Amino acid sequence: MIDFTEQQIERYSRHILLQDVGVEGQEKIHDARVLVIGAGGLGAPVSLYLAAAGVGRIGIVDADVVDLSNLQRQVIHFTADVGKPKVDSAKDKMLAINPDVKVDTYQTWLDSSNALDIIKEYDFIIDGTDNFPVKFLINDACVMAGKPFSHGGILRFTGQTFTHIPGTACYRCMFKEPPPPGAVPTCSQAGVLGAIAGMLGTIQAAETLKYIIGIGDLLTDRLLTFDAKTMQFRTINVKKSNKCPICGSHPTIDRLIDYEQAACDLKNH
């Protein structure tokens, strides 16, 4: 049992007051280890909310530096951070919100050579990228390692997300392989409404905390989509596919694959 200080009890009081959370739930949050891949549009609100919630150890992966064009949506970075490594900028804000948390930084691109080594240290993985090859890499690495994760994607005015835990539908159950280069516009080509990143990122943060505490119904075997222009949300039921090449009955993928980069970089998310 964690002996929270009076200051910590005050900090987390609105969690502790919740019947479904309480001191026991806050202890689970304190003991959790979460990895956020991408310190951009989605990673920004996710990281801030997880730090504020008191997640004990948070890892953040991103090789890029803050660019002026990021600031329209990547709210963890400020104007003075332009040119600074994103992971360092993010860590500063997370510790400013909550010095109780430990933040691990990985200033590197995630690829087949390091993905399994990085994710093995964490209980839950968050995909905050806008890069189809890396999304499939995250999916495959998590399935191979038996790690739960939250998928998120945004473009223009729309977003989509689902949660995977072992035994439920994975990204490849829905989308077998990345689209060919040029088939889908990038963020820099199509644009994205900044607030969309906050909408989806906070959903991913909520799913993460629900998983940690063990409450509610996760977005497993369901794909949540929304269109902010009409403010319509839709939940699509999906099934784990026995023919899935990574999580099916007879998987054909036995190694991580670095697909050709067909979508925008993390810095454009």
matplotlib code that plots the C-alpha trace (Angstrom):
import matplotlib.pyplot as plt

x = [0.0, 1.3, 1.5, 0.3, 1.4, -1.2, -0.2, -0.7, -4.1, -5.1, -3.7, -5.6, -8.6, -11.1, -10.0, -10.1, -13.6, -14.8, -16.3, -14.8, -11.3, -10.7, -7.3, -6.9, -7.4, -5.0, -2.4, -2.8, -2.3, 0.8, 2.2, 1.5, 4.0, 2.8, 4.6, 3.5, 4.8, 4.8, 5.1, 2.8, -0.9, -2.1, 0.8, 0.6, -2.8, -2.2, 1.0, -0.3, -3.4, -1.4, 1.1, -1.7, -3.4, -0.3, 0.8, 4.1, 6.3, 5.7, 7.9, 7.8, 9.3, 10.0, 13.1, 12.0, 12.4, 9.6, 8.7, 6.6, 3.9, 3.5, 2.1, -1.3, -2.2, 0.7, -0.3, 2.5, 5.0, 5.3, 6.8, 10.0, 10.4, 10.9, 14.1, 14.1, 13.8, 10.1, 10.7, 12.6, 9.9, 7.2, 9.1, 9.4, 5.7, 4.8, 7.0, 5.8, 2.2, 3.3, 6.8, 5.6, 5.9, 9.0, 9.4, 11.6, 12.6, 13.6, 14.8, 14.7, 12.4, 10.7, 11.6, 12.0, 15.4, 14.3, 10.5, 10.4, 13.2, 11.4, 7.9, 8.9, 9.3, 5.7, 2.2, 0.3, 1.3, -0.3, 0.1, 0.2, 1.7, 0.4, 2.5, 1.0, 4.2, 4.8, 1.2, 1.6, 4.9, 3.4, 0.5, 2.8, 5.2, 2.4, 0.7, 4.0, 4.8, 1.3, 1.0, -2.3, -2.3, -4.5, -4.6, -5.4, -5.5, -6.6, -6.9, -8.7, -11.8, -12.0, -10.5, -10.6, -9.5, -9.7, -8.1, -6.4, -5.8, -4.5, -7.3, -9.2, -9.2, -5.9, -5.1, -4.4, -7.8, -9.3, -6.6, -4.5, -1.5, -0.4, -1.9, 0.5, 2.5, 0.5, -2.9, -3.7, -2.9, -0.5, -1.3, 0.9, -1.1, -4.6, -4.3, -5.9, -8.1, -5.9, -8.6, -9.2, -6.0, -7.2, -10.5, -8.9, -5.9, -8.1, -10.2, -6.9, -5.9, -9.3, -9.0, -5.5, -6.7, -9.7, -7.4, -5.0, -7.8, -9.9, -13.2, -15.7, -15.9, -12.8, -13.0, -12.0, -13.5, -14.9, -13.7, -14.8, -14.9, -16.0, -16.4, -16.0, -17.8, -21.0, -20.1, -21.3, -19.6, -20.0, -18.9, -18.3, -18.2, -15.3, -14.2, -10.8, -10.0, -8.8, -7.1, -5.2, -1.6, -0.3, -2.9, -4.9, -5.0, -2.1, 0.0, 2.3, 4.2, 7.0, 9.2, 8.7, 8.6, 9.8, 7.4, 8.1, 7.1, 3.9, 2.4, 3.5, 6.2, 5.6, 6.5, 3.5, 1.0]
y = [0.0, 3.4, 6.0, 9.1, 12.4, 15.0, 17.0, 14.0, 13.2, 16.8, 16.6, 13.4, 14.2, 14.3, 10.8, 9.5, 10.8, 8.7, 5.5, 3.6, 4.9, 5.7, 5.3, 1.8, 3.1, 5.9, 3.4, 1.5, 4.7, 5.5, 2.0, 2.0, 2.3, 3.8, 4.5, 7.3, 7.0, 10.4, 13.8, 15.5, 16.3, 13.1, 12.6, 16.1, 15.8, 12.2, 13.0, 16.0, 14.1, 11.0, 13.1, 15.1, 11.8, 10.6, 7.7, 6.7, 6.2, 7.6, 7.0, 9.2, 8.4, 11.0, 11.8, 15.3, 18.8, 21.4, 23.3, 26.4, 24.6, 22.1, 24.7, 24.9, 21.5, 20.1, 21.9, 20.5, 22.6, 26.4, 29.0, 29.2, 25.5, 25.8, 23.9, 21.9, 18.1, 17.3, 14.7, 17.2, 19.9, 17.4, 16.2, 19.8, 20.3, 17.0, 17.5, 21.1, 19.7, 16.9, 16.4, 13.1, 11.3, 9.8, 10.6, 8.5, 10.1, 8.3, 10.7, 8.2, 6.9, 3.7, 0.9, -2.8, -2.7, -1.0, -1.4, -4.6, -3.4, -0.1, -1.4, -4.2, -1.8, -0.6, -1.9, 0.0, 1.6, 4.6, 5.1, 8.9, 8.8, 9.8, 7.4, 4.2, 2.2, 2.9, 2.2, -1.3, -1.6, -0.6, -3.0, -6.0, -5.3, -5.1, -8.2, -10.1, -8.9, -9.3, -5.6, -3.7, -0.5, 2.4, 3.3, 6.8, 8.7, 12.1, 13.9, 17.1, 17.1, 13.4, 11.0, 7.3, 5.2, 1.7, -0.2, -3.6, -6.0, -9.6, -11.7, -8.8, -7.3, -5.7, -3.1, -5.7, -7.3, -4.1, -2.9, -5.7, -3.7, -0.1, 1.8, 2.2, 5.4, 8.4, 6.7, 8.7, 12.4, 13.4, 15.9, 18.5, 18.0, 17.7, 19.7, 19.0, 21.1, 21.6, 20.8, 17.4, 16.2, 17.3, 15.5, 12.2, 12.4, 12.8, 9.8, 7.8, 9.1, 8.1, 4.6, 4.2, 5.2, 2.9, 0.0, 0.8, 1.0, -1.8, 0.1, 0.6, -0.9, -0.4, 0.3, -3.3, -4.9, -1.5, 1.4, 4.8, 7.5, 11.1, 14.0, 17.3, 19.2, 17.5, 16.4, 12.9, 10.0, 6.5, 3.1, 0.3, -3.2, -5.3, -8.9, -10.5, -12.2, -15.8, -15.0, -12.0, -12.3, -11.3, -12.4, -15.0, -18.8, -19.2, -16.0, -15.5, -12.5, -13.6, -10.5, -6.7, -5.0, -1.5, -0.4, 2.4, 5.7, 6.5, 9.1, 12.2, 12.3, 12.6, 16.3, 16.9, 15.2]
z = [0.0, -0.9, 1.9, 0.0, 1.5, 2.5, -0.6, -2.8, -1.3, -2.1, -5.6, -6.5, -4.3, -7.3, -8.3, -4.7, -4.3, -7.2, -6.0, -9.0, -8.3, -4.6, -2.9, -4.4, -7.9, -7.4, -6.2, -9.4, -11.4, -9.3, -10.0, -13.8, -16.5, -19.8, -23.1, -25.4, -28.9, -30.5, -28.7, -31.2, -31.6, -29.8, -27.6, -26.2, -24.4, -23.6, -21.8, -20.0, -18.7, -17.7, -15.8, -14.1, -13.1, -11.4, -13.6, -11.9, -15.0, -18.4, -21.4, -24.5, -27.9, -30.6, -32.5, -33.8, -32.6, -32.0, -35.2, -35.4, -37.4, -34.6, -32.1, -33.7, -32.2, -30.1, -26.9, -24.8, -26.7, -26.4, -28.7, -26.7, -27.3, -31.1, -32.0, -28.8, -28.8, -28.4, -25.7, -23.6, -24.2, -23.2, -20.2, -18.9, -19.0, -17.5, -14.5, -14.2, -13.9, -11.6, -10.1, -8.6, -12.0, -13.6, -17.3, -19.6, -22.9, -26.1, -28.7, -31.5, -34.2, -33.4, -35.8, -36.0, -34.3, -31.1, -30.8, -28.7, -26.4, -25.7, -25.1, -22.9, -20.0, -20.0, -19.1, -21.7, -25.1, -26.7, -30.5, -31.0, -34.5, -37.9, -39.8, -41.2, -41.3, -37.6, -36.7, -38.1, -36.4, -33.0, -33.5, -34.5, -31.6, -29.1, -30.3, -30.3, -26.8, -25.4, -24.7, -24.6, -26.6, -27.7, -31.4, -32.5, -35.9, -37.0, -40.4, -41.4, -39.1, -38.3, -35.8, -35.0, -32.0, -30.6, -27.7, -28.0, -25.3, -25.9, -27.4, -29.0, -32.5, -33.5, -36.1, -38.8, -38.1, -39.5, -41.9, -43.2, -44.4, -45.0, -48.0, -50.9, -51.0, -52.2, -51.6, -48.5, -48.1, -45.4, -42.6, -44.3, -47.6, -46.2, -42.9, -39.5, -37.2, -34.1, -31.6, -33.1, -31.6, -28.2, -28.7, -29.6, -27.3, -24.2, -25.3, -25.5, -22.0, -20.6, -22.1, -20.6, -17.1, -17.4, -18.3, -15.4, -12.8, -14.3, -14.7, -17.4, -20.9, -23.1, -26.8, -27.5, -30.6, -31.4, -33.6, -32.5, -35.2, -35.2, -37.6, -35.8, -38.6, -37.8, -34.2, -35.0, -33.2, -34.5, -32.9, -35.3, -34.0, -35.2, -34.7, -34.1, -37.3, -37.3, -40.6, -39.2, -40.2, -36.8, -34.2, -36.1, -35.7, -38.1, -38.1, -41.0, -39.6, -37.3, -37.4, -37.3, -40.6, -41.5, -44.3, -46.6, -45.2, -46.9, -44.6, -42.7, -40.1, -36.4, -36.6, -38.8, -36.5]

ax = plt.figure().add_subplot(projection="3d")
ax.plot(x, y, z, "-o")
ax.set_aspect("equal")
plt.show()
